Amino acid sequence: MIGALLAGLLTGTLGGLASIIPETVRLWALAPIVAVIMLFELAGRPLSLPQNRRLVPQDVIPRSDFSGPLQFGFEMGTGVRTFTPTALPHLLVLIVVLAGGLGPGLLAGLGFGVGRALMPLTRALSDDPRRWDTKLLASTAWVGRLCATGFLLSLALLWT
């Protein structure tokens, strides 16, 4: 989570620099990008955007002392190791830079860190981690659609 907060701080700072561009220009530039990424996400065919496609080592995830979720969240939150099956994190960064600022950047970093830490934490707390893995893989498209819907609802709430 600390890594995600650092990434959020950097993103928020970049948002402050982007504030020299008139807000209308930033929002009109952002709208088609949001529309395209959301269409792909909701169709269950997320865009493949640039990322460091190295996974966190497998021995990190099953640790039962909670250091696994902590290391996983730090490495994923800072982008040291990133494999994202969705373009939503990229879109979130773009939205914070073009329409947010420092506060939204920190909140986005916190949310991203919590979200990233939940996966290994819930896996570690499940009765059968292998069955948990199977269920997750079987529902990846629906999880992506659910996340995209939540993302759209969050945007709607923020911009009303």
C-alpha positions in Angstrom: 0.0 0.0 0.0 2.9 2.3 0.7 4.1 1.8 -2.9 0.7 2.6 -4.3 0.6 5.8 -2.1 4.0 6.8 -3.5 2.7 6.2 -7.0 -0.5 8.2 -6.2 1.7 11.1 -4.9 3.6 11.1 -8.1 0.5 11.0 -10.2 -1.2 13.7 -8.2 1.9 15.9 -8.6 1.8 15.3 -12.4 -1.8 16.4 -12.2 -0.8 19.6 -10.6 1.6 20.2 -13.5 -1.1 19.4 -16.0 -3.4 22.0 -14.4 -1.8 24.7 -16.6 -3.8 23.2 -19.5 -7.4 24.6 -19.5 -9.8 22.1 -17.8 -12.1 22.0 -20.8 -9.2 20.9 -23.0 -8.2 18.2 -20.6 -11.7 16.8 -20.2 -12.4 16.8 -23.9 -9.1 15.0 -24.5 -10.0 12.5 -21.8 -13.6 11.7 -22.8 -12.8 9.6 -26.0 -10.0 7.7 -24.2 -12.4 6.8 -21.4 -15.1 5.8 -23.9 -12.8 3.5 -25.9 -11.2 1.8 -22.9 -14.7 1.3 -21.3 -16.1 -0.2 -24.4 -13.3 -2.8 -24.5 -13.6 -3.5 -20.8 -17.3 -3.9 -20.8 -17.1 -6.2 -23.8 -14.7 -8.4 -21.9 -11.8 -7.8 -24.3 -9.5 -5.3 -22.4 -6.9 -3.5 -24.3 -3.3 -4.6 -23.7 -1.3 -1.5 -22.7 2.4 -1.2 -21.8 3.3 -2.9 -18.6 6.2 -4.7 -17.0 5.0 -8.3 -17.4 6.9 -9.9 -14.6 4.8 -11.5 -11.9 5.5 -11.4 -8.2 7.3 -14.6 -7.3 4.9 -17.5 -6.4 6.5 -17.9 -2.9 5.3 -14.4 -1.9 1.6 -15.0 -2.2 1.0 -18.0 0.1 2.8 -16.5 3.1 0.5 -16.7 6.1 2.2 -14.0 8.1 0.7 -11.2 6.0 4.2 -10.2 4.7 3.1 -11.7 1.4 0.2 -9.3 0.8 2.4 -6.4 2.0 5.2 -7.3 -0.5 2.7 -8.1 -3.2 1.0 -4.7 -2.8 4.2 -2.8 -2.7 5.7 -4.4 -5.8 2.5 -4.1 -7.7 1.6 -0.6 -6.5 4.9 0.9 -7.5 5.0 -0.9 -10.8 8.2 -2.9 -10.0 6.3 -6.0 -11.1 3.1 -5.5 -12.9 0.8 -7.7 -14.9 -2.6 -6.2 -15.3 -5.3 -8.0 -17.3 -7.1 -4.7 -17.6 -6.4 -1.1 -18.8 -8.3 0.4 -15.8 -5.1 1.3 -13.8 -3.7 3.1 -16.8 -7.0 5.0 -17.2 -7.1 5.9 -13.6 -3.6 7.4 -13.8 -4.6 9.4 -16.8 -7.8 10.6 -15.1 -5.9 11.7 -12.0 -3.3 13.5 -14.1 -5.7 15.3 -16.3 -8.7 15.9 -14.0 -7.6 15.2 -10.5 -4.7 16.5 -8.4 -2.8 15.5 -5.3 -5.8 14.5 -3.2 -7.4 12.3 -5.8 -3.9 10.9 -6.6 -3.4 9.8 -3.0 -6.9 8.4 -2.8 -6.4 6.5 -6.0 -3.0 5.2 -4.7 -4.6 4.1 -1.5 -7.5 2.4 -3.3 -5.2 0.7 -5.8 -3.0 -0.6 -2.9 -5.9 -1.9 -1.0 -7.3 -3.6 -4.1 -4.0 -5.2 -4.9 -3.4 -6.4 -1.3 -6.9 -8.0 -1.2 -6.1 -10.7 -3.8 -3.3 -12.5 -1.9 -5.0 -11.8 1.4 -8.3 -13.4 0.4 -6.4 -16.3 -1.2 -4.3 -16.8 2.0 -7.4 -16.8 4.1 -9.4 -19.2 1.9 -9.8 -22.8 3.0 -8.6 -24.1 -0.4 -6.2 -21.8 -2.2 -6.1 -24.0 -5.4 -9.9 -23.9 -5.6 -9.7 -20.1 -5.1 -7.3 -19.8 -8.0 -9.6 -21.9 -10.2 -12.6 -19.8 -9.4 -10.7 -16.6 -10.0 -9.5 -17.8 -13.4 -13.0 -18.9 -14.4 -14.5 -15.5 -13.6 -11.8 -13.1 -14.9 -14.0 -11.6 -17.6 -16.8 -11.0 -15.2 -14.5 -9.5 -12.6 -13.2 -7.2 -15.3 -16.7 -6.1 -16.3 -17.6 -5.6 -12.6 -14.5 -3.4 -12.1 -15.3 -1.4 -15.2 -18.9 -0.8 -14.1 -17.6 0.3 -10.6 -15.1 2.6 -12.3 -17.8 4.2 -14.4 -20.1 4.6 -11.4 -17.2 6.2 -9.5 -16.6 8.6 -12.3 -20.2 9.5 -12.5 -20.3 10.2 -8.7 -17.2 12.3 -8.9 -18.3 14.4 -11.9 -21.9 15.2 -10.7 
